[in-house]
Amino acid sequence: MAKGMYVPKESQPKQGKGDASKKDGKRKIVAQNKKARHDYLIMDTYEAGIVLSGTEVKSLRQGRTSLADAFVQIDGNEAWLHNAHIPEYSQGTWTNHAVRRKRKLLLHRDEIDKLEAKSQESGHTIVTLAIYFKDGRAKAEIALAKGKKEYDKRQTLREQQDRRDSDRAIAAAKRRQRARER
């Protein structure tokens, strides 16, 4: 480019590490609650921000958390995450956080209202499925869920096993077909 020549903004090279307007949305999963998908029928999922202190964020970045007993409760038109275990930061001082304190979740008003109305119905609850970092911010994937009965759990396991068996049979048939063609 010649000095003093006008160049449209779209064709100018970008400065910095990347374009902030194009967020790739990469998720770095810190913890998952795999048992929740086994114990509950997931009806609807939501992404919520989490209000954390500094040592909690550092502990999460180390990948140290447990969602085994975590659940969400709506109190006073606010969503709160209860029983999520985020251990103390190993290099923290007197500023360390309480391990199982309740943490505020950031959701839109209509989402909170919808969750509150549905969770009042019999058998419905709000569970935490995962905690992850998205674009450098801590997020929680929460779900409106309905508890499964024991026979529902067995049925789900049977369906998964049948699906695996059929996939194996199809793969074996394809291998035999390729072997005959050679």
Contacts in CASP RR format, 6 or more apart in sequence:
PFRMAT RR
TARGET T0000
AUTHOR 0000-0000-0000
METHOD contacts of the structure
MODEL  1
MAKGMYVPKESQPKQGKGDASKKDGKRKIVAQNKKARHDYLIMDTYEAGI
VLSGTEVKSLRQGRTSLADAFVQIDGNEAWLHNAHIPEYSQGTWTNHAVR
RKRKLLLHRDEIDKLEAKSQESGHTIVTLAIYFKDGRAKAEIALAKGKKE
YDKRQTLREQQDRRDSDRAIAAAKRRQRARER
1 7 0 8 1.000
23 135 0 8 1.000
24 135 0 8 1.000
25 134 0 8 1.000
25 135 0 8 1.000
26 134 0 8 1.000
26 135 0 8 1.000
27 132 0 8 1.000
27 133 0 8 1.000
27 134 0 8 1.000
27 139 0 8 1.000
28 132 0 8 1.000
28 133 0 8 1.000
28 134 0 8 1.000
29 130 0 8 1.000
29 131 0 8 1.000
29 132 0 8 1.000
30 60 0 8 1.000
30 61 0 8 1.000
30 63 0 8 1.000
30 65 0 8 1.000
30 130 0 8 1.000
30 131 0 8 1.000
30 132 0 8 1.000
30 133 0 8 1.000
30 138 0 8 1.000
31 63 0 8 1.000
31 65 0 8 1.000
31 66 0 8 1.000
31 67 0 8 1.000
31 130 0 8 1.000
31 131 0 8 1.000
32 67 0 8 1.000
32 129 0 8 1.000
32 130 0 8 1.000
33 67 0 8 1.000
33 68 0 8 1.000
33 70 0 8 1.000
33 127 0 8 1.000
33 128 0 8 1.000
33 129 0 8 1.000
33 130 0 8 1.000
35 68 0 8 1.000
36 42 0 8 1.000
36 67 0 8 1.000
36 127 0 8 1.000
36 128 0 8 1.000
36 129 0 8 1.000
36 143 0 8 1.000
36 145 0 8 1.000
37 129 0 8 1.000
38 148 0 8 1.000
38 153 0 8 1.000
38 156 0 8 1.000
39 147 0 8 1.000
39 148 0 8 1.000
39 153 0 8 1.000
40 125 0 8 1.000
40 127 0 8 1.000
40 143 0 8 1.000
40 145 0 8 1.000
40 146 0 8 1.000
40 147 0 8 1.000
40 148 0 8 1.000
41 145 0 8 1.000
41 146 0 8 1.000
41 147 0 8 1.000
41 148 0 8 1.000
41 152 0 8 1.000
42 129 0 8 1.000
42 143 0 8 1.000
42 144 0 8 1.000
42 145 0 8 1.000
43 118 0 8 1.000
43 124 0 8 1.000
43 143 0 8 1.000
43 144 0 8 1.000
43 145 0 8 1.000
43 146 0 8 1.000
44 118 0 8 1.000
44 143 0 8 1.000
44 144 0 8 1.000
45 129 0 8 1.000
45 141 0 8 1.000
45 142 0 8 1.000
45 143 0 8 1.000
45 144 0 8 1.000
46 107 0 8 1.000
46 111 0 8 1.000
46 115 0 8 1.000
46 141 0 8 1.000
46 142 0 8 1.000
46 143 0 8 1.000
46 144 0 8 1.000
47 134 0 8 1.000
47 139 0 8 1.000
47 140 0 8 1.000
47 141 0 8 1.000
47 142 0 8 1.000
48 79 0 8 1.000
48 105 0 8 1.000
48 106 0 8 1.000
48 107 0 8 1.000
48 139 0 8 1.000
48 140 0 8 1.000
48 141 0 8 1.000
48 142 0 8 1.000
49 105 0 8 1.000
49 106 0 8 1.000
49 107 0 8 1.000
49 137 0 8 1.000
49 138 0 8 1.000
49 139 0 8 1.000
49 140 0 8 1.000
50 81 0 8 1.000
50 103 0 8 1.000
50 104 0 8 1.000
50 105 0 8 1.000
50 106 0 8 1.000
50 131 0 8 1.000
50 138 0 8 1.000
50 139 0 8 1.000
50 140 0 8 1.000
51 103 0 8 1.000
51 104 0 8 1.000
51 105 0 8 1.000
51 106 0 8 1.000
52 60 0 8 1.000
52 86 0 8 1.000
52 103 0 8 1.000
52 138 0 8 1.000
53 95 0 8 1.000
53 97 0 8 1.000
54 89 0 8 1.000
54 95 0 8 1.000
54 97 0 8 1.000
55 88 0 8 1.000
55 89 0 8 1.000
55 92 0 8 1.000
55 95 0 8 1.000
55 96 0 8 1.000
55 97 0 8 1.000
56 86 0 8 1.000
56 89 0 8 1.000
56 97 0 8 1.000
56 103 0 8 1.000
57 138 0 8 1.000
58 89 0 8 1.000
58 91 0 8 1.000
58 92 0 8 1.000
59 65 0 8 1.000
59 86 0 8 1.000
59 87 0 8 1.000
59 88 0 8 1.000
59 89 0 8 1.000
60 86 0 8 1.000
60 131 0 8 1.000
60 133 0 8 1.000
60 138 0 8 1.000
61 133 0 8 1.000
62 89 0 8 1.000
62 90 0 8 1.000
64 86 0 8 1.000
64 87 0 8 1.000
65 84 0 8 1.000
65 85 0 8 1.000
65 86 0 8 1.000
65 87 0 8 1.000
65 131 0 8 1.000
66 84 0 8 1.000
66 85 0 8 1.000
67 84 0 8 1.000
67 85 0 8 1.000
67 128 0 8 1.000
67 129 0 8 1.000
67 130 0 8 1.000
67 131 0 8 1.000
68 85 0 8 1.000
69 83 0 8 1.000
69 85 0 8 1.000
70 81 0 8 1.000
70 82 0 8 1.000
70 83 0 8 1.000
70 84 0 8 1.000
70 85 0 8 1.000
70 127 0 8 1.000
70 128 0 8 1.000
71 81 0 8 1.000
71 82 0 8 1.000
71 83 0 8 1.000
71 125 0 8 1.000
71 126 0 8 1.000
71 127 0 8 1.000
71 128 0 8 1.000
72 79 0 8 1.000
72 80 0 8 1.000
72 81 0 8 1.000
72 82 0 8 1.000
72 105 0 8 1.000
72 115 0 8 1.000
72 126 0 8 1.000
72 127 0 8 1.000
72 128 0 8 1.000
72 142 0 8 1.000
73 79 0 8 1.000
73 80 0 8 1.000
73 82 0 8 1.000
73 126 0 8 1.000
74 80 0 8 1.000
74 112 0 8 1.000
74 115 0 8 1.000
74 116 0 8 1.000
74 119 0 8 1.000
74 126 0 8 1.000
77 109 0 8 1.000
77 112 0 8 1.000
77 113 0 8 1.000
77 116 0 8 1.000
78 104 0 8 1.000
78 105 0 8 1.000
78 112 0 8 1.000
79 104 0 8 1.000
79 105 0 8 1.000
79 107 0 8 1.000
79 112 0 8 1.000
79 115 0 8 1.000
79 126 0 8 1.000
79 142 0 8 1.000
80 102 0 8 1.000
80 103 0 8 1.000
80 104 0 8 1.000
80 105 0 8 1.000
81 102 0 8 1.000
81 103 0 8 1.000
81 104 0 8 1.000
81 105 0 8 1.000
81 128 0 8 1.000
81 140 0 8 1.000
82 102 0 8 1.000
83 100 0 8 1.000
84 100 0 8 1.000
84 103 0 8 1.000
84 128 0 8 1.000
84 131 0 8 1.000
85 99 0 8 1.000
85 100 0 8 1.000
86 97 0 8 1.000
86 99 0 8 1.000
87 99 0 8 1.000
88 96 0 8 1.000
88 97 0 8 1.000
88 99 0 8 1.000
89 96 0 8 1.000
89 97 0 8 1.000
105 140 0 8 1.000
105 142 0 8 1.000
107 115 0 8 1.000
115 126 0 8 1.000
115 144 0 8 1.000
118 124 0 8 1.000
118 144 0 8 1.000
119 125 0 8 1.000
119 126 0 8 1.000
119 144 0 8 1.000
123 146 0 8 1.000
123 147 0 8 1.000
124 144 0 8 1.000
124 145 0 8 1.000
124 146 0 8 1.000
125 144 0 8 1.000
125 145 0 8 1.000
125 146 0 8 1.000
125 147 0 8 1.000
126 142 0 8 1.000
126 143 0 8 1.000
126 144 0 8 1.000
126 145 0 8 1.000
127 142 0 8 1.000
127 143 0 8 1.000
127 145 0 8 1.000
128 140 0 8 1.000
128 141 0 8 1.000
128 142 0 8 1.000
128 143 0 8 1.000
129 141 0 8 1.000
129 142 0 8 1.000
129 143 0 8 1.000
130 140 0 8 1.000
130 141 0 8 1.000
131 138 0 8 1.000
131 139 0 8 1.000
131 140 0 8 1.000
131 141 0 8 1.000
132 138 0 8 1.000
132 139 0 8 1.000
132 141 0 8 1.000
133 139 0 8 1.000
148 156 0 8 1.000
END
